[in-house]
Amino acid sequence: MPAPAPPGALDDSPAARRREQRGWYLYDWANSAFYTTIISVFLGPYLIPVAKTAACAQDFPGMASDQCVAAFDKLVIANPGLGYVDVLGADIRPAAFFGLIMTVAVLLQIVFLPIVGALADHIGRKREMLGGFAYVGALATMGLYFVEGDRYMLGGVLFVLANLAYGSSVVVYDSFLPQISTPAERDTVSSRGWAIGYLGGGLLLALNLVLYLQHESLGLAEGMAVRISMMSAGLWWAVFTIVPLLRLRNRPVPAHETTALRSAGGSFRQLGRTLAELRRYPLTLLFLVAYLVYNDGVQTVIGNSAAFASEALKLDKTVQISAILMVQFVAFFGALLLGRLAGSFGTKRTVLASLVVWTAIVVVAMFVGERQALQFYLMAFAIAIVLGGTQALSRSLFSQVIPKGREAEYFSLLQISDKGSAFIGSLTVTVALQLTNSYRIAIVSMIIFFVLGFVLLALTNLPKAIRAAGNEVPERI
């Protein structure tokens, strides 16, 4: 018989782990609603007209607000010195406002997430941190219900706060994975959480699509339907977070790592040592840079797709939401397809081919006609095919070029970069909009990221990088 666990020890039996795993899955289900409903669909197309309303009230006070917003672009062309909103003393085009707050949100994540990771790893109160960040984010998201009229700054502040809390909670959430699963279970547990997240985000988005389509028959104005949908994402997040908080358990940590200051300082010192060590693996560093460049383009295209559909293509939210729903489910099969292609043609070649497709997509976006829903659906379908596969195969490649026994440290670099990705891409979109006021030009500017990422990846000698890291080169790479 196995020896009984000492008093106070956590039960690490398979049954106990499965209970935690089932709770862990539900947090992906909970928080995915924020990304799909808020970031991918509703906030950009809703917040830009709110900013335009504020600009209209300031620069065209004699015109009815709805008429001014509808004719805003023409009014700005006729009056190039007008049509700005004030953001902390800076004049910003309403079309660029969403890109600006996305940039600020990502920049704050880059600065803040390493500290969150330090506390999650060393203080040991992960469940409390997960709940704290989740409910700050959920409450800020529910607060978007009150963004109406000309309250563009309220929407910007609430989104930045919610996005920072979202990223922070995901860092803590991810850090539970090695604690609730054995190495043999980890791929399965992680994949199930990812899949359940797709389902959760897609289900709420489908419900919000029904609400949006039926808003007139329900006696709701279009803006009210959007505000309810955004609030529902926060409510969904808050309600389903209860399950993981009840099932996940904290683990003991060394006593000398219990202060916040020492934990954060220790984490940054270790991060510095890992970054310094990367000089010993220049090809690993080259691959990491390539990934960050093209992933920046991927994240920026996805984050601005709804605003592009609304502003450049003049498509209504029904088309936008249904396209995002399609992407949610097609991306799952696209990842499987690219995985099969990688087995036949090699992982590097498959990722390079996907970057060619991404480049073609943003070029084609320049020529998609206004109100051409079918063309937009075809573009979204192409994105869905390469979306999951590009990132999944890149993660697989990265695992090959890092030294054994140091996986967590190196993957922490990838995680921090991924959570804080799209900073330069968001800034590029913001600058392009500020200079041209054209979402078509802003999206096509992402070619730079895909082409540069392609070149850097093509220059990476992966077999040599794998051998330098002390790993065995797979038959197909």
Secondary structure, DSSP 8 states (H G I E B T S, - for coil): ------TT----SHHHHHHHHHHHHHHHHHHHHIIIIIIIIIHHHHHHHHHHHHHHHHH-TTS-HHHHHHTHHHHHHH-TT---EEETTEEE-HHHHHHHHHHHHHHHHHHHHHHHHHHHHHT--HHHHHHHHHHHHHHHHHHGGG--TT-HHHHHHHHHHHHHHHHHHHHHHHHTHHHHS-TTTHHHHHHHHHHHHHHHHHHHHHHHHHHHHTTTTTT--HHHHHHHHHHHHHHHHHHHHHHHHHH-------GGG-SHHHHHHHHHHHHHHHHHHGGG-HHHHHHHHHHHHHHHHHHHHHHHHHHHHHHTS---HHHHHHHHHHHHHHHHHHHHHHHHHHHHH-HHHHHHHHHHHHHHHHHHHTT--TT-HHHHHHHHHHHHHHHHHHHHHHHHHHHHSS-TT-HHHHHHHHHHHHHTTTHHHHHHHHHHHHHH--HHHHHHTTHHHHHHHHHHHHH--HHHHHHHTT----S--
